[in-house]
Amino acid sequence: MSLVDAIHNKWYRVEGIEGPEDQRQRLLDLGITPGEQLSIVQSVPFGDPLVVMVRGMRVALRRREAAWIRLQ
Protein backbone atom coordinates (compact mmCIF):
# COMPACT_ATOMS: atom_id res chain seq x y z
CA MET A 1 0.00 0.00 0.00
CA SER A 2 1.23 3.51 -0.73
CA LEU A 3 0.81 6.61 1.41
CA VAL A 4 -1.93 7.96 -0.87
CA ASP A 5 -4.06 4.93 0.06
CA ALA A 6 -3.57 5.43 3.81
CA ILE A 7 -6.36 6.35 6.21
CA HIS A 8 -6.04 9.75 7.86
CA ASN A 9 -4.85 9.86 11.47
CA LYS A 10 -3.79 6.23 11.44
CA TRP A 11 -0.12 5.41 12.04
CA TYR A 12 1.81 3.31 9.52
CA ARG A 13 5.38 2.10 9.29
CA VAL A 14 7.39 2.99 6.18
CA GLU A 15 8.37 -0.15 4.29
CA GLY A 16 10.35 1.54 1.52
CA ILE A 17 10.57 4.43 -0.88
CA GLU A 18 10.39 4.21 -4.65
CA GLY A 19 10.76 6.86 -7.33
CA PRO A 20 13.63 8.72 -8.99
CA GLU A 21 16.84 8.70 -6.97
CA ASP A 22 16.95 12.48 -6.38
CA GLN A 23 13.34 12.55 -5.16
CA ARG A 24 13.90 9.43 -3.07
CA GLN A 25 16.90 11.07 -1.41
CA ARG A 26 14.82 14.18 -0.67
CA LEU A 27 12.23 12.08 1.16
CA LEU A 28 14.99 10.35 3.14
CA ASP A 29 16.45 13.76 4.05
CA LEU A 30 13.02 14.79 5.36
CA GLY A 31 13.18 11.87 7.80
CA ILE A 32 10.91 9.52 5.89
CA THR A 33 13.06 6.44 6.20
CA PRO A 34 12.25 2.71 6.18
CA GLY A 35 10.97 1.63 9.59
CA GLU A 36 9.83 5.12 10.59
CA GLN A 37 6.20 5.67 11.58
CA LEU A 38 4.07 8.35 9.95
CA SER A 39 0.47 9.44 9.71
CA ILE A 40 -1.51 11.67 7.35
CA VAL A 41 -2.80 14.51 9.50
CA GLN A 42 -4.22 16.88 6.90
CA SER A 43 -5.12 17.10 3.25
CA VAL A 44 -6.74 19.73 1.13
CA PRO A 45 -9.51 19.24 -1.44
CA PHE A 46 -8.29 17.09 -4.34
CA GLY A 47 -5.68 15.60 -1.97
CA ASP A 48 -2.64 17.66 -2.96
CA PRO A 49 -0.63 18.31 -0.87
CA LEU A 50 -0.86 15.84 1.97
CA VAL A 51 0.49 16.83 5.37
CA VAL A 52 2.09 13.96 7.26
CA MET A 53 3.42 13.74 10.80
CA VAL A 54 6.82 12.09 10.95
CA ARG A 55 9.43 12.31 13.74
CA GLY A 56 7.32 14.96 15.49
CA MET A 57 7.32 17.23 12.41
CA ARG A 58 4.63 18.10 9.92
CA VAL A 59 5.81 17.63 6.34
CA ALA A 60 3.83 18.58 3.23
CA LEU A 61 4.15 16.15 0.34
CA ARG A 62 2.81 16.25 -3.16
CA ARG A 63 0.50 13.40 -4.00
CA ARG A 64 3.04 12.19 -6.57
CA GLU A 65 5.72 11.94 -3.84
CA ALA A 66 3.32 10.24 -1.43
CA ALA A 67 2.65 7.53 -4.03
CA TRP A 68 6.32 6.52 -3.87
CA ILE A 69 6.18 5.80 -0.12
CA ARG A 70 5.32 2.16 0.56
CA LEU A 71 3.71 1.34 3.91
CA GLN A 72 3.35 -1.83 5.98
mmCIF file of the N, C-alpha and C atoms, coordinates in Angstrom:
data_MODEL
# 
_entry.id   MODEL 
# 
loop_
_atom_site.group_PDB 
_atom_site.id 
_atom_site.type_symbol 
_atom_site.label_atom_id 
_atom_site.label_alt_id 
_atom_site.label_comp_id 
_atom_site.label_asym_id 
_atom_site.label_entity_id 
_atom_site.label_seq_id 
_atom_site.pdbx_PDB_ins_code 
_atom_site.Cartn_x 
_atom_site.Cartn_y 
_atom_site.Cartn_z 
_atom_site.occupancy 
_atom_site.B_iso_or_equiv 
_atom_site.pdbx_formal_charge 
_atom_site.auth_seq_id 
_atom_site.auth_comp_id 
_atom_site.auth_asym_id 
_atom_site.auth_atom_id 
_atom_site.pdbx_PDB_model_num 
ATOM 1   N N  . MET A 1 1  ? 0.853  -1.170 0.000  1.00 0.00 ? 1  MET A N  1 
ATOM 2   C CA . MET A 1 1  ? 0.000  0.000  0.000  1.00 0.00 ? 1  MET A CA 1 
ATOM 3   C C  . MET A 1 1  ? 0.905  1.240  0.000  1.00 0.00 ? 1  MET A C  1 
ATOM 4   N N  . SER A 1 2  ? 0.459  2.266  -0.728 1.00 0.00 ? 2  SER A N  1 
ATOM 5   C CA . SER A 1 2  ? 1.232  3.507  -0.732 1.00 0.00 ? 2  SER A CA 1 
ATOM 6   C C  . SER A 1 2  ? 0.597  4.521  0.223  1.00 0.00 ? 2  SER A C  1 
ATOM 7   N N  . LEU A 1 3  ? 1.300  5.586  0.479  1.00 0.00 ? 3  LEU A N  1 
ATOM 8   C CA . LEU A 1 3  ? 0.807  6.605  1.407  1.00 0.00 ? 3  LEU A CA 1 
ATOM 9   C C  . LEU A 1 3  ? -0.493 7.237  0.917  1.00 0.00 ? 3  LEU A C  1 
ATOM 10  N N  . VAL A 1 4  ? -0.692 7.350  -0.381 1.00 0.00 ? 4  VAL A N  1 
ATOM 11  C CA . VAL A 1 4  ? -1.933 7.959  -0.875 1.00 0.00 ? 4  VAL A CA 1 
ATOM 12  C C  . VAL A 1 4  ? -3.156 7.107  -0.558 1.00 0.00 ? 4  VAL A C  1 
ATOM 13  N N  . ASP A 1 5  ? -2.955 5.823  -0.279 1.00 0.00 ? 5  ASP A N  1 
ATOM 14  C CA . ASP A 1 5  ? -4.063 4.930  0.059  1.00 0.00 ? 5  ASP A CA 1 
ATOM 15  C C  . ASP A 1 5  ? -4.305 4.855  1.570  1.00 0.00 ? 5  ASP A C  1 
ATOM 16  N N  . ALA A 1 6  ? -3.490 5.527  2.350  1.00 0.00 ? 6  ALA A N  1 
ATOM 17  C CA . ALA A 1 6  ? -3.572 5.432  3.810  1.00 0.00 ? 6  ALA A CA 1 
ATOM 18  C C  . ALA A 1 6  ? -4.786 6.178  4.349  1.00 0.00 ? 6  ALA A C  1 
ATOM 19  N N  . ILE A 1 7  ? -5.255 5.715  5.499  1.00 0.00 ? 7  ILE A N  1 
ATOM 20  C CA . ILE A 1 7  ? -6.363 6.346  6.206  1.00 0.00 ? 7  ILE A CA 1 
ATOM 21  C C  . ILE A 1 7  ? -5.800 7.481  7.056  1.00 0.00 ? 7  ILE A C  1 
ATOM 22  N N  . HIS A 1 8  ? -6.500 8.601  7.074  1.00 0.00 ? 8  HIS A N  1 
ATOM 23  C CA . HIS A 1 8  ? -6.040 9.753  7.855  1.00 0.00 ? 8  HIS A CA 1 
ATOM 24  C C  . HIS A 1 8  ? -6.015 9.425  9.349  1.00 0.00 ? 8  HIS A C  1 
ATOM 25  N N  . ASN A 1 9  ? -5.032 9.972  10.018 1.00 0.00 ? 9  ASN A N  1 
ATOM 26  C CA . ASN A 1 9  ? -4.850 9.865  11.468 1.00 0.00 ? 9  ASN A CA 1 
ATOM 27  C C  . ASN A 1 9  ? -4.606 8.434  11.944 1.00 0.00 ? 9  ASN A C  1 
ATOM 28  N N  . LYS A 1 10 ? -4.182 7.578  11.056 1.00 0.00 ? 10 LYS A N  1 
ATOM 29  C CA . LYS A 1 10 ? -3.785 6.225  11.442 1.00 0.00 ? 10 LYS A CA 1 
ATOM 30  C C  . LYS A 1 10 ? -2.278 6.112  11.196 1.00 0.00 ? 10 LYS A C  1 
ATOM 31  N N  . TRP A 1 11 ? -1.576 5.511  12.150 1.00 0.00 ? 11 TRP A N  1 
ATOM 32  C CA . TRP A 1 11 ? -0.120 5.406  12.041 1.00 0.00 ? 11 TRP A CA 1 
ATOM 33  C C  . TRP A 1 11 ? 0.270  4.175  11.229 1.00 0.00 ? 11 TRP A C  1 
ATOM 34  N N  . TYR A 1 12 ? 1.268  4.380  10.368 1.00 0.00 ? 12 TYR A N  1 
ATOM 35  C CA . TYR A 1 12 ? 1.807  3.308  9.520  1.00 0.00 ? 12 TYR A CA 1 
ATOM 36  C C  . TYR A 1 12 ? 3.323  3.325  9.630  1.00 0.00 ? 12 TYR A C  1 
ATOM 37  N N  . ARG A 1 13 ? 3.920  2.200  9.326  1.00 0.00 ? 13 ARG A N  1 
ATOM 38  C CA . ARG A 1 13 ? 5.378  2.102  9.288  1.00 0.00 ? 13 ARG A CA 1 
ATOM 39  C C  . ARG A 1 13 ? 5.833  2.110  7.824  1.00 0.00 ? 13 ARG A C  1 
ATOM 40  N N  . VAL A 1 14 ? 6.868  2.878  7.540  1.00 0.00 ? 14 VAL A N  1 
ATOM 41  C CA . VAL A 1 14 ? 7.392  2.986  6.177  1.00 0.00 ? 14 VAL A CA 1 
ATOM 42  C C  . VAL A 1 14 ? 8.125  1.691  5.838  1.00 0.00 ? 14 VAL A C  1 
ATOM 43  N N  . GLU A 1 15 ? 7.736  1.081  4.747  1.00 0.00 ? 15 GLU A N  1 
ATOM 44  C CA . GLU A 1 15 ? 8.374  -0.148 4.289  1.00 0.00 ? 15 GLU A CA 1 
ATOM 45  C C  . GLU A 1 15 ? 9.514  0.168  3.327  1.00 0.00 ? 15 GLU A C  1 
ATOM 46  N N  . GLY A 1 16 ? 9.329  1.168  2.489  1.00 0.00 ? 16 GLY A N  1 
ATOM 47  C CA . GLY A 1 16 ? 10.353 1.537  1.521  1.00 0.00 ? 16 GLY A CA 1 
ATOM 48  C C  . GLY A 1 16 ? 9.924  2.747  0.726  1.00 0.00 ? 16 GLY A C  1 
ATOM 49  N N  . ILE A 1 17 ? 10.843 3.261  -0.050 1.00 0.00 ? 17 ILE A N  1 
ATOM 50  C CA . ILE A 1 17 ? 10.568 4.435  -0.876 1.00 0.00 ? 17 ILE A CA 1 
ATOM 51  C C  . ILE A 1 17 ? 10.998 4.121  -2.300 1.00 0.00 ? 17 ILE A C  1 
ATOM 52  N N  . GLU A 1 18 ? 10.111 4.414  -3.225 1.00 0.00 ? 18 GLU A N  1 
ATOM 53  C CA . GLU A 1 18 ? 10.386 4.215  -4.646 1.00 0.00 ? 18 GLU A CA 1 
ATOM 54  C C  . GLU A 1 18 ? 10.549 5.582  -5.294 1.00 0.00 ? 18 GLU A C  1 
ATOM 55  N N  . GLY A 1 19 ? 10.688 5.599  -6.603 1.00 0.00 ? 19 GLY A N  1 
ATOM 56  C CA . GLY A 1 19 ? 10.763 6.865  -7.328 1.00 0.00 ? 19 GLY A CA 1 
ATOM 57  C C  . GLY A 1 19 ? 12.168 7.186  -7.789 1.00 0.00 ? 19 GLY A C  1 
ATOM 58  N N  . PRO A 1 20 ? 12.310 8.304  -8.510 1.00 0.00 ? 20 PRO A N  1 
ATOM 59  C CA . PRO A 1 20 ? 13.630 8.720  -8.987 1.00 0.00 ? 20 PRO A CA 1 
ATOM 60  C C  . PRO A 1 20 ? 14.593 8.934  -7.820 1.00 0.00 ? 20 PRO A C  1 
ATOM 61  N N  . GLU A 1 21 ? 15.858 8.664  -8.044 1.00 0.00 ? 21 GLU A N  1 
ATOM 62  C CA . GLU A 1 21 ? 16.844 8.703  -6.972 1.00 0.00 ? 21 GLU A CA 1 
ATOM 63  C C  . GLU A 1 21 ? 16.904 10.065 -6.274 1.00 0.00 ? 21 GLU A C  1 
ATOM 64  N N  . ASP A 1 22 ? 16.864 11.164 -7.016 1.00 0.00 ? 22 ASP A N  1 
ATOM 65  C CA . ASP A 1 22 ? 16.951 12.476 -6.377 1.00 0.00 ? 22 ASP A CA 1 
ATOM 66  C C  . ASP A 1 22 ? 15.733 12.755 -5.504 1.00 0.00 ? 22 ASP A C  1 
ATOM 67  N N  . GLN A 1 23 ? 14.557 12.344 -5.961 1.00 0.00 ? 23 GLN A N  1 
ATOM 68  C CA . GLN A 1 23 ? 13.342 12.546 -5.158 1.00 0.00 ? 23 GLN A CA 1 
ATOM 69  C C  . GLN A 1 23 ? 13.324 11.602 -3.957 1.00 0.00 ? 23 GLN A C  1 
ATOM 70  N N  . ARG A 1 24 ? 13.819 10.403 -4.153 1.00 0.00 ? 24 ARG A N  1 
ATOM 71  C CA . ARG A 1 24 ? 13.900 9.426  -3.065 1.00 0.00 ? 24 ARG A CA 1 
ATOM 72  C C  . ARG A 1 24 ? 14.831 9.952  -1.971 1.00 0.00 ? 24 ARG A C  1 
ATOM 73  N N  . GLN A 1 25 ? 15.958 10.529 -2.376 1.00 0.00 ? 25 GLN A N  1 
ATOM 74  C CA . GLN A 1 25 ? 16.903 11.068 -1.405 1.00 0.00 ? 25 GLN A CA 1 
ATOM 75  C C  . GLN A 1 25 ? 16.289 12.248 -0.648 1.00 0.00 ? 25 GLN A C  1 
ATOM 76  N N  . ARG A 1 26 ? 15.491 13.059 -1.330 1.00 0.00 ? 26 ARG A N  1 
ATOM 77  C CA . ARG A 1 26 ? 14.823 14.184 -0.671 1.00 0.00 ? 26 ARG A CA 1 
ATOM 78  C C  . ARG A 1 26 ? 13.892 13.687 0.434  1.00 0.00 ? 26 ARG A C  1 
ATOM 79  N N  . LEU A 1 27 ? 13.135 12.635 0.151  1.00 0.00 ? 27 LEU A N  1 
ATOM 80  C CA . LEU A 1 27 ? 12.233 12.079 1.162  1.00 0.00 ? 27 LEU A CA 1 
ATOM 81  C C  . LEU A 1 27 ? 13.021 11.513 2.342  1.00 0.00 ? 27 LEU A C  1 
ATOM 82  N N  . LEU A 1 28 ? 14.134 10.864 2.057  1.00 0.00 ? 28 LEU A N  1 
ATOM 83  C CA . LEU A 1 28 ? 14.988 10.350 3.137  1.00 0.00 ? 28 LEU A CA 1 
ATOM 84  C C  . LEU A 1 28 ? 15.527 11.496 3.976  1.00 0.00 ? 28 LEU A C  1 
ATOM 85  N N  . ASP A 1 29 ? 15.932 12.596 3.329  1.00 0.00 ? 29 ASP A N  1 
ATOM 86  C CA . ASP A 1 29 ? 16.445 13.764 4.046  1.00 0.00 ? 29 ASP A CA 1 
ATOM 87  C C  . ASP A 1 29 ? 15.380 14.403 4.939  1.00 0.00 ? 29 ASP A C  1 
ATOM 88  N N  . LEU A 1 30 ? 14.114 14.259 4.552  1.00 0.00 ? 30 LEU A N  1 
ATOM 89  C CA . LEU A 1 30 ? 13.018 14.791 5.361  1.00 0.00 ? 30 LEU A CA 1 
ATOM 90  C C  . LEU A 1 30 ? 12.704 13.897 6.565  1.00 0.00 ? 30 LEU A C  1 
ATOM 91  N N  . GLY A 1 31 ? 13.379 12.768 6.664  1.00 0.00 ? 31 GLY A N  1 
ATOM 92  C CA . GLY A 1 31 ? 13.176 11.874 7.797  1.00 0.00 ? 31 GLY A CA 1 
ATOM 93  C C  . GLY A 1 31 ? 12.224 10.733 7.518  1.00 0.00 ? 31 GLY A C  1 
ATOM 94  N N  . ILE A 1 32 ? 11.800 10.617 6.263  1.00 0.00 ? 32 ILE A N  1 
ATOM 95  C CA . ILE A 1 32 ? 10.911 9.523  5.886  1.00 0.00 ? 32 ILE A CA 1 
ATOM 96  C C  . ILE A 1 32 ? 11.793 8.356  5.461  1.00 0.00 ? 32 ILE A C  1 
ATOM 97  N N  . THR A 1 33 ? 12.125 7.531  6.426  1.00 0.00 ? 33 THR A N  1 
ATOM 98  C CA . THR A 1 33 ? 13.062 6.439  6.203  1.00 0.00 ? 33 THR A CA 1 
ATOM 99  C C  . THR A 1 33 ? 12.367 5.101  6.489  1.00 0.00 ? 33 THR A C  1 
ATOM 100 N N  . PRO A 1 34 ? 12.844 4.026  5.898  1.00 0.00 ? 34 PRO A N  1 
ATOM 101 C CA . PRO A 1 34 ? 12.251 2.714  6.183  1.00 0.00 ? 34 PRO A CA 1 
ATOM 102 C C  . PRO A 1 34 ? 12.256 2.426  7.682  1.00 0.00 ? 34 PRO A C  1 
ATOM 103 N N  . GLY A 1 35 ? 11.128 1.941  8.174  1.00 0.00 ? 35 GLY A N  1 
ATOM 104 C CA . GLY A 1 35 ? 10.972 1.628  9.587  1.00 0.00 ? 35 GLY A CA 1 
ATOM 105 C C  . GLY A 1 35 ? 10.369 2.755  10.395 1.00 0.00 ? 35 GLY A C  1 
ATOM 106 N N  . GLU A 1 36 ? 10.380 3.964  9.864  1.00 0.00 ? 36 GLU A N  1 
ATOM 107 C CA . GLU A 1 36 ? 9.825  5.117  10.590 1.00 0.00 ? 36 GLU A CA 1 
ATOM 108 C C  . GLU A 1 36 ? 8.302  5.087  10.528 1.00 0.00 ? 36 GLU A C  1 
ATOM 109 N N  . GLN A 1 37 ? 7.653  5.596  11.564 1.00 0.00 ? 37 GLN A N  1 
ATOM 110 C CA . GLN A 1 37 ? 6.200  5.668  11.583 1.00 0.00 ? 37 GLN A CA 1 
ATOM 111 C C  . GLN A 1 37 ? 5.753  7.035  11.117 1.00 0.00 ? 37 GLN A C  1 
ATOM 112 N N  . LEU A 1 38 ? 4.641  7.077  10.388 1.00 0.00 ? 38 LEU A N  1 
ATOM 113 C CA . LEU A 1 38 ? 4.066  8.351  9.953  1.00 0.00 ? 38 LEU A CA 1 
ATOM 114 C C  . LEU A 1 38 ? 2.557  8.222  9.848  1.00 0.00 ? 38 LEU A C  1 
ATOM 115 N N  . SER A 1 39 ? 1.923  9.388  9.802  1.00 0.00 ? 39 SER A N  1 
ATOM 116 C CA . SER A 1 39 ? 0.466  9.444  9.714  1.00 0.00 ? 39 SER A CA 1 
ATOM 117 C C  . SER A 1 39 ? 0.071  10.651 8.880  1.00 0.00 ? 39 SER A C  1 
ATOM 118 N N  . ILE A 1 40 ? -0.953 10.510 8.055  1.00 0.00 ? 40 ILE A N  1 
ATOM 119 C CA . ILE A 1 40 ? -1.506 11.665 7.346  1.00 0.00 ? 40 ILE A CA 1 
ATOM 120 C C  . ILE A 1 40 ? -2.351 12.439 8.348  1.00 0.00 ? 40 ILE A C  1 
ATOM 121 N N  . VAL A 1 41 ? -2.053 13.714 8.526  1.00 0.00 ? 41 VAL A N  1 
ATOM 122 C CA . VAL A 1 41 ? -2.796 14.511 9.503  1.00 0.00 ? 41 VAL A CA 1 
ATOM 123 C C  . VAL A 1 41 ? -3.664 15.577 8.840  1.00 0.00 ? 41 VAL A C  1 
ATOM 124 N N  . GLN A 1 42 ? -3.422 15.843 7.565  1.00 0.00 ? 42 GLN A N  1 
ATOM 125 C CA . GLN A 1 42 ? -4.222 16.879 6.903  1.00 0.00 ? 42 GLN A CA 1 
ATOM 126 C C  . GLN A 1 42 ? -4.099 16.723 5.401  1.00 0.00 ? 42 GLN A C  1 
ATOM 127 N N  . SER A 1 43 ? -5.171 17.018 4.710  1.00 0.00 ? 43 SER A N  1 
ATOM 128 C CA . SER A 1 43 ? -5.118 17.103 3.247  1.00 0.00 ? 43 SER A CA 1 
ATOM 129 C C  . SER A 1 43 ? -6.089 18.174 2.814  1.00 0.00 ? 43 SER A C  1 
ATOM 130 N N  . VAL A 1 44 ? -5.872 18.687 1.660  1.00 0.00 ? 44 VAL A N  1 
ATOM 131 C CA . VAL A 1 44 ? -6.740 19.730 1.129  1.00 0.00 ? 44 VAL A CA 1 
ATOM 132 C C  . VAL A 1 44 ? -7.633 19.091 0.068  1.00 0.00 ? 44 VAL A C  1 
ATOM 133 N N  . PRO A 1 45 ? -8.677 19.808 -0.375 1.00 0.00 ? 45 PRO A N  1 
ATOM 134 C CA . PRO A 1 45 ? -9.506 19.238 -1.437 1.00 0.00 ? 45 PRO A CA 1 
ATOM 135 C C  . PRO A 1 45 ? -8.647 18.806 -2.629 1.00 0.00 ? 45 PRO A C  1 
ATOM 136 N N  . PHE A 1 46 ? -9.005 17.731 -3.232 1.00 0.00 ? 46 PHE A N  1 
ATOM 137 C CA . PHE A 1 46 ? -8.294 17.090 -4.340 1.00 0.00 ? 46 PHE A CA 1 
ATOM 138 C C  . PHE A 1 46 ? -7.013 16.401 -3.861 1.00 0.00 ? 46 PHE A C  1 
ATOM 139 N N  . GLY A 1 47 ? -6.738 16.414 -2.549 1.00 0.00 ? 47 GLY A N  1 
ATOM 140 C CA . GLY A 1 47 ? -5.677 15.604 -1.973 1.00 0.00 ? 47 GLY A CA 1 
ATOM 141 C C  . GLY A 1 47 ? -4.247 16.031 -2.222 1.00 0.00 ? 47 GLY A C  1 
ATOM 142 N N  . ASP A 1 48 ? -4.015 17.245 -2.672 1.00 0.00 ? 48 ASP A N  1 
ATOM 143 C CA . ASP A 1 48 ? -2.642 17.659 -2.958 1.00 0.00 ? 48 ASP A CA 1 
ATOM 144 C C  . ASP A 1 48 ? -2.409 19.053 -2.405 1.00 0.00 ? 48 ASP A C  1 
ATOM 145 N N  . PRO A 1 49 ? -1.543 19.273 -1.472 1.00 0.00 ? 49 PRO A N  1 
ATOM 146 C CA . PRO A 1 49 ? -0.627 18.314 -0.866 1.00 0.00 ? 49 PRO A CA 1 
ATOM 147 C C  . PRO A 1 49 ? -1.258 17.570 0.315  1.00 0.00 ? 49 PRO A C  1 
ATOM 148 N N  . LEU A 1 50 ? -0.536 16.553 0.749  1.00 0.00 ? 50 LEU A N  1 
ATOM 149 C CA . LEU A 1 50 ? -0.862 15.841 1.974  1.00 0.00 ? 50 LEU A CA 1 
ATOM 150 C C  . LEU A 1 50 ? 0.098  16.321 3.045  1.00 0.00 ? 50 LEU A C  1 
ATOM 151 N N  . VAL A 1 51 ? -0.389 16.476 4.256  1.00 0.00 ? 51 VAL A N  1 
ATOM 152 C CA . VAL A 1 51 ? 0.493  16.828 5.370  1.00 0.00 ? 51 VAL A CA 1 
ATOM 153 C C  . VAL A 1 51 ? 0.618  15.592 6.239  1.00 0.00 ? 51 VAL A C  1 
ATOM 154 N N  . VAL A 1 52 ? 1.852  15.148 6.452  1.00 0.00 ? 52 VAL A N  1 
ATOM 155 C CA . VAL A 1 52 ? 2.089  13.961 7.264  1.00 0.00 ? 52 VAL A CA 1 
ATOM 156 C C  . VAL A 1 52 ? 2.886  14.344 8.504  1.00 0.00 ? 52 VAL A C  1 
ATOM 157 N N  . MET A 1 53 ? 2.654  13.595 9.562  1.00 0.00 ? 53 MET A N  1 
ATOM 158 C CA . MET A 1 53 ? 3.421  13.743 10.800 1.00 0.00 ? 53 MET A CA 1 
ATOM 159 C C  . MET A 1 53 ? 4.461  12.640 10.814 1.00 0.00 ? 53 MET A C  1 
ATOM 160 N N  . VAL A 1 54 ? 5.728  13.044 10.886 1.00 0.00 ? 54 VAL A N  1 
ATOM 161 C CA . VAL A 1 54 ? 6.822  12.087 10.951 1.00 0.00 ? 54 VAL A CA 1 
ATOM 162 C C  . VAL A 1 54 ? 7.907  12.668 11.852 1.00 0.00 ? 54 VAL A C  1 
ATOM 163 N N  . ARG A 1 55 ? 8.386  11.872 12.787 1.00 0.00 ? 55 ARG A N  1 
ATOM 164 C CA . ARG A 1 55 ? 9.427  12.305 13.737 1.00 0.00 ? 55 ARG A CA 1 
ATOM 165 C C  . ARG A 1 55 ? 9.059  13.597 14.450 1.00 0.00 ? 55 ARG A C  1 
ATOM 166 N N  . GLY A 1 56 ? 7.772  13.779 14.763 1.00 0.00 ? 56 GLY A N  1 
ATOM 167 C CA . GLY A 1 56 ? 7.319  14.965 15.485 1.00 0.00 ? 56 GLY A CA 1 
ATOM 168 C C  . GLY A 1 56 ? 7.221  16.212 14.637 1.00 0.00 ? 56 GLY A C  1 
ATOM 169 N N  . MET A 1 57 ? 7.410  16.082 13.324 1.00 0.00 ? 57 MET A N  1 
ATOM 170 C CA . MET A 1 57 ? 7.323  17.229 12.413 1.00 0.00 ? 57 MET A CA 1 
ATOM 171 C C  . MET A 1 57 ? 6.168  17.022 11.445 1.00 0.00 ? 57 MET A C  1 
ATOM 172 N N  . ARG A 1 58 ? 5.625  18.145 10.987 1.00 0.00 ? 58 ARG A N  1 
ATOM 173 C CA . ARG A 1 58 ? 4.633  18.096 9.918  1.00 0.00 ? 58 ARG A CA 1 
ATOM 174 C C  . ARG A 1 58 ? 5.350  18.388 8.608  1.00 0.00 ? 58 ARG A C  1 
ATOM 175 N N  . VAL A 1 59 ? 5.156  17.507 7.638  1.00 0.00 ? 59 VAL A N  1 
ATOM 176 C CA . VAL A 1 59 ? 5.815  17.629 6.343  1.00 0.00 ? 59 VAL A CA 1 
ATOM 177 C C  . VAL A 1 59 ? 4.745  17.583 5.259  1.00 0.00 ? 59 VAL A C  1 
ATOM 178 N N  . ALA A 1 60 ? 4.766  18.569 4.349  1.00 0.00 ? 60 ALA A N  1 
ATOM 179 C CA . ALA A 1 60 ? 3.825  18.584 3.226  1.00 0.00 ? 60 ALA A CA 1 
ATOM 180 C C  . ALA A 1 60 ? 4.456  17.854 2.046  1.00 0.00 ? 60 ALA A C  1 
ATOM 181 N N  . LEU A 1 61 ? 3.693  16.937 1.482  1.00 0.00 ? 61 LEU A N  1 
ATOM 182 C CA . LEU A 1 61 ? 4.154  16.147 0.343  1.00 0.00 ? 61 LEU A CA 1 
ATOM 183 C C  . LEU A 1 61 ? 3.165  16.257 -0.790 1.00 0.00 ? 61 LEU A C  1 
ATOM 184 N N  . ARG A 1 62 ? 3.683  16.329 -1.994 1.00 0.00 ? 62 ARG A N  1 
ATOM 185 C CA . ARG A 1 62 ? 2.813  16.255 -3.162 1.00 0.00 ? 62 ARG A CA 1 
ATOM 186 C C  . ARG A 1 62 ? 2.281  14.826 -3.262 1.00 0.00 ? 62 ARG A C  1 
ATOM 187 N N  . ARG A 1 63 ? 1.123  14.709 -3.846 1.00 0.00 ? 63 ARG A N  1 
ATOM 188 C CA . ARG A 1 63 ? 0.502  13.396 -4.000 1.00 0.00 ? 63 ARG A CA 1 
ATOM 189 C C  . ARG A 1 63 ? 1.424  12.449 -4.788 1.00 0.00 ? 63 ARG A C  1 
ATOM 190 N N  . ARG A 1 64 ? 2.110  12.988 -5.764 1.00 0.00 ? 64 ARG A N  1 
ATOM 191 C CA . ARG A 1 64 ? 3.044  12.186 -6.570 1.00 0.00 ? 64 ARG A CA 1 
ATOM 192 C C  . ARG A 1 64 ? 4.146  11.609 -5.678 1.00 0.00 ? 64 ARG A C  1 
ATOM 193 N N  . GLU A 1 65 ? 4.671  12.409 -4.759 1.00 0.00 ? 65 GLU A N  1 
ATOM 194 C CA . GLU A 1 65 ? 5.717  11.942 -3.844 1.00 0.00 ? 65 GLU A CA 1 
ATOM 195 C C  . GLU A 1 65 ? 5.161  10.908 -2.871 1.00 0.00 ? 65 GLU A C  1 
ATOM 196 N N  . ALA A 1 66 ? 3.941  11.158 -2.387 1.00 0.00 ? 66 ALA A N  1 
ATOM 197 C CA . ALA A 1 66 ? 3.324  10.236 -1.427 1.00 0.00 ? 66 ALA A CA 1 
ATOM 198 C C  . ALA A 1 66 ? 3.111  8.854  -2.045 1.00 0.00 ? 66 ALA A C  1 
ATOM 199 N N  . ALA A 1 67 ? 2.877  8.819  -3.356 1.00 0.00 ? 67 ALA A N  1 
ATOM 200 C CA . ALA A 1 67 ? 2.652  7.531  -4.030 1.00 0.00 ? 67 ALA A CA 1 
ATOM 201 C C  . ALA A 1 67 ? 3.912  6.674  -4.038 1.00 0.00 ? 67 ALA A C  1 
ATOM 202 N N  . TRP A 1 68 ? 5.068  7.277  -3.880 1.00 0.00 ? 68 TRP A N  1 
ATOM 203 C CA . TRP A 1 68 ? 6.323  6.518  -3.872 1.00 0.00 ? 68 TRP A CA 1 
ATOM 204 C C  . TRP A 1 68 ? 6.617  5.889  -2.518 1.00 0.00 ? 68 TRP A C  1 
ATOM 205 N N  . ILE A 1 69 ? 5.917  6.309  -1.476 1.00 0.00 ? 69 ILE A N  1 
ATOM 206 C CA . ILE A 1 69 ? 6.178  5.805  -0.120 1.00 0.00 ? 69 ILE A CA 1 
ATOM 207 C C  . ILE A 1 69 ? 5.329  4.562  0.121  1.00 0.00 ? 69 ILE A C  1 
ATOM 208 N N  . ARG A 1 70 ? 5.996  3.438  0.311  1.00 0.00 ? 70 ARG A N  1 
ATOM 209 C CA . ARG A 1 70 ? 5.318  2.161  0.558  1.00 0.00 ? 70 ARG A CA 1 
ATOM 210 C C  . ARG A 1 70 ? 5.183  1.954  2.057  1.00 0.00 ? 70 ARG A C  1 
ATOM 211 N N  . LEU A 1 71 ? 4.001  1.511  2.486  1.00 0.00 ? 71 LEU A N  1 
ATOM 212 C CA . LEU A 1 71 ? 3.705  1.338  3.909  1.00 0.00 ? 71 LEU A CA 1 
ATOM 213 C C  . LEU A 1 71 ? 3.414  -0.120 4.231  1.00 0.00 ? 71 LEU A C  1 
ATOM 214 N N  . GLN A 1 72 ? 3.680  -0.477 5.504  1.00 0.00 ? 72 GLN A N  1 
ATOM 215 C CA . GLN A 1 72 ? 3.351  -1.830 5.983  1.00 0.00 ? 72 GLN A CA 1 
ATOM 216 C C  . GLN A 1 72 ? 1.943  -1.819 6.517  1.00 0.00 ? 72 GLN A C  1 
# 
